[in-house]
Each structure stands twice: as C-alpha cells, then as structure tokens.
Amino acid sequence: MATEHIDVRYVAGLARLELSDEECSVFQRQLEAILGHVESLTQLDVEGIEPTSYPAPVYDVMREDIPSASLPREAVLANAPDQAQDQIRVPKVIADA
Amino acid sequence: MSLASASISTLRRQLAAGEITAVDIIDELATAITSRDPQIGAYLSLDLAAARSAAATANLDLPLGGIPIALKDNINAIGQPCTCGSRFLERGYTAPYDATVTSRLRAAGAIPFGRVNLDEFAMGSATENSALQITRNPHDPTRIPGGSSGGSAAAVAADLAIAALGSDTGGSIRQPASHCGIVGLKPSYGRVSRYGLVAFASSLDQIGPLTKSVTDAALILQAIAGHDPHDSTSLDVPVPDYSAELEKGVAGMKLGIPREYFGEGIDPAVRSLVEQAIKRLQAAGAELVDISLPHTEHAVATYYIIAPAEASSNLSRFDGIRYGKRADTPTDLLDLYRRSREEGFGPEVKRRIILGTYVLSSGYYDAYYSRAQKVRTLIRRDFENAFQEVDAILTPVAPTPARKIGEHSADPLHEYLSDIFTLAANLAGNCAISVPCGTVPSESGTNLPVGLQILAPHLAEAKLLRVARAAEL
C-alpha cells in the first residue's frame, strides 16, 4: 500500500475543488490520520479473493424500448441557476481567437 | 394522550373507528412542532397546507391511509425543497419529481409530512455536519441525536412525527434510532428503490423507516419495498407479508453473539443493557450461539475507502450548472466548478470527496480501492458463514450512548471509529435493525437510550422483524 503522503491541493484540483490554505492544512493532517488507519488492510492476504462491487447481484438491465413521458422541460429548467432560450446558460468555454 | 405520540397502528384503529380524522393528526403534530421543535431543531421545512389538503382527501381504506410520515431531506417529494443539509441545495432546488418511496407512501395512503435534518449529504454520525441547523437529542438537549438521519430520529422520539424515512449508508438509520430510543430499520440491499434519494454511496445506500414500534416499521417497509424499473439495483423478487409473522416469537431460533462486538472500547453500561436484552431473548426460548465475524476490525478501513470513493463520483453532479449553488462572476467554466463546490460544500463533504478521489486516482487504485473491495468480500463471507449456523445476530448499535454536541468535531477519524458496529451490514448487504433496550443515566441526570442491533440474512426482513418484536421492551 502507498506510503507517500497525500498532496491535498493536487487531489482537490482533480475533484474540481478550490481550497483555502487553512482548509488545505487541516485536511492534510486529518486525511493523513485516516490514511494511516486504512493502512491496516495491508495486514490481510487478499490474494485470489474476488472483489465485491455490490453486495447483491446487479445486472445490466435492458428495458423495453417503449417511449414514455419524462420530466417536462420547464420543470428541469426551473432549477437552473441561469437560463436563456429554453436552455441552461453557462460561462463561455471557448477562448477568444 | 396526544395523537402526536401515538403509533401508526393506534392511529389506524382510531381513524377506522371514526374517532379522529387525518386532519386532526396533522393539526396535533403542527401544534407539537410549534411548541417543541425550536428546542429540538428536527425540521428544515414543513408545507402544512399541502399536508392538510392531502389529509382532507386521504383514503383511509389504504394500509397507511391518513398517516403523516416525515422525510429525511435527501428524499425528493415533488414541489418541496431537498436541501440534503447543504448550502449547495439550500436555494435553487425544488424537487421536480417524487422519489419512488415518496410515491409508494402516497399510494399506500400516507402523507409526506415535513423535511427533516441530516448530516450534509448524509455524511456523518451526529447531524452536526448539517450546514443548516443543529438538531438536539430529545432525551438530553446538550447531546447529539446521532446521524446522519438525526432529524428523522429526533422528530419521532420527541413526538413531532408519527414516523419518518431515513437513509442508511453505514448506520445512518440505526445509530440515531439507538441514540433517540426508537426503532430504526435498514432493509437489505436491493429491497427498497433508491430512485429519488440523493446518492451518497450507491453500493451501500438503503432507505428505511424510523418508527415508535417494530409493528410500525413492518407497515412502512411493506409500503416501500419492491422492484422499481427506475433503480436497476432494486431486486425483482416477491415482497412477503411483513406483519404476518411478527408475533411468532423466538422460541427455537438460534441467535449468534459475535465475540468481536463485545470487546474493548464498548461502554460497560451499554454492554450490560445489550447483554440483558440478549438474556431476555434467551428466556423467550432462543438458543444463543457464540460466533465469530473475524474481519470485523477491518470494517472501518474498508468502509472509509469504498464510501468516499463512491461519494466522490456521485457528488461530481454538483457542478453549479444545472441546479443549486453557482458561484458569482466566474472567469471560466473551470473556475465556476471549483468555486461553486468550494462555496457550496461543508468540510466533511470536501474531506470525503478528496479522500475518495485520492483512493481512486491513478497509482493508488489497486492499493486502496481494489484491496478494500476484496476485504469487503471477506466481510461478506463472515456473515454468510455465520448465517449457516444462526437465524440472526445480536450486537450493540454504537459503543457509547449519545455524546455531547461539539465533542470530537476536529477529529474525524475518532468519529469514524465509532461506526464500527453498523458498517458491516452495509458492506455485506444484509438487513439490520436497532431496537431500544434501555437507558443509561448521564452525569447531568438525563437518561440516554441504548439500542440492540439485530442482523439477519439478505432479504430476511420478516425474520429480522420477528426477533425485533420479541426484543421490544
């Protein structure tokens, strides 16, 4: 199991989380303690053990391809922080040429 | 006796006899909430007009006809808020649809009544991680109600709700039920649809009832259980009659006592009450069997890899685009994501997202996540082996009674370790229940409830409820 220290700011970036310096240092300490505890799993021999993803059998389920009503557009758009022309509006994602 | 303190079964008899109306129940609850909830803090919102109008037209012939049921504020009910105890959804989100459990409660005649507090996105064991308000234990207002379904448990225990729904990812129904002195049932994985429950950890989450009696828990489970095409993990298997065998007792049953659950770290007063409950079941005719669940000590480490991993993925939907919090004046899309999440999430949620992202990240996946999934198999096998020998297993729910509000808040690992007795049922997927088994006096003169946990095999809720009914004081 990994023994390196977690780089909290880097990992937070992967998770699209801005963090203050104070949050970073608090989380650094707390997460190292938690990761120290989970190291205990290295004591176990798991060679040849199948992983469990779900505790009960879960299958890909194909439903019949029958059209049915979904949420009305107004109901979905009603929660959008910003909207225009029946669509959700977001900041520009393409930089100026 | 106030209608607000009655059980579902009592109210159903009174409604059927025409002694009371469904609107009477709503009115008495509203009065109780106005006078007592300012001290408890269970409710986040309550649409009294909607509840009254549903009560006025309730079909009393249905199994839960006219019974108001509070919903944990992570379960969608159309037209109502669903804050998840988070700043992220405090404004800017109104449920556009009913969760399957909500529509099933309505179909059974029940009235969704009020939205109750929780740890933010159900992450916590004290309801102190709610970004919106503190909820207090009705038995001692200086103490936590437990969590994450702390609002559900406190509302039922304080007679501010007849019953409530909660969600349980690692003990979030059973532990608050134990701390508040009520019944809390976590159904088997796949027994109840999670469609419309805001997802925390999808291989662990289940919805279940918090009630004043085991009989009431059976009635609510009956209404919400069963296959749902909207949740592919809900099992397409028959739903038995959960009330039919409730009173059959435990004579001749084999009940397992796992030695790993009675070792160091458990409060002697808690242990004594749980042991007395076990002796009562023995006196009622059950045979006690010493068993071992050898991987118990690894449950916390396994859970706190798997649950945050799934949470980090599930909570990526909170991006500031489609609903809820959006940061002001973003410079670009990435800035919008990062600052909306920074401003919208509280510390425990951020901690778990970072932990989950880390254990799934390139280079660490095998060491943490993959290994934890294999240990999960070992924990599941422990239960499979035990249930070859016994009908059900008896343990404490939590190592101590409810702690003081504010203790351990800077030490998340300490808090995680207190979940030791409840996590395994979620990892293994079997059903489990907390039933009150007495109270412990505190130094300040209050009496703190303690729960007995009963665990039964996957989909063996009928047997679980039967043992629970026999254990009920």
Interface residues (C-beta under 8 A of the other chain):
Chain A: M1 A2 I6 V8 V11 A12 L14 A15 R16 L17 E18 L19 S20 E23 V26 F27 Q30 L31 A33 I34 L35 H37 V38 E39 S40 L41 T42 L44 V46 I49 E50 P51 T52 S53 Y54 P55 A56 V58 Y59 D60 V61 R63 L71 A75 V76 A78 N79 A80 P81 D82 I88 V90 P91 K92 V93
Chain B: G92 Y93 T94 P96 Y97 S188 Y189 G190 S203 P229 S232 T233 L235 H295 E297 H298 V300 A301 T302 Y304 I305 S312 S316 D319 G320 I321 R322 Y323 G324 K325 R326 P330 T331 D332 L333 L334 D335 L336 Y337 R338 R339 R341 E342 F345 P347 K350 R351 I353 I354 L355 T357 Y358 S361 G363 Y364 A367 Y368 S370 R371 A372 Q373 K374 V375 R376 T377 L378 R380 D411 P412 L413 Y416 L417 N426 L427 A428 G429 N430 H458
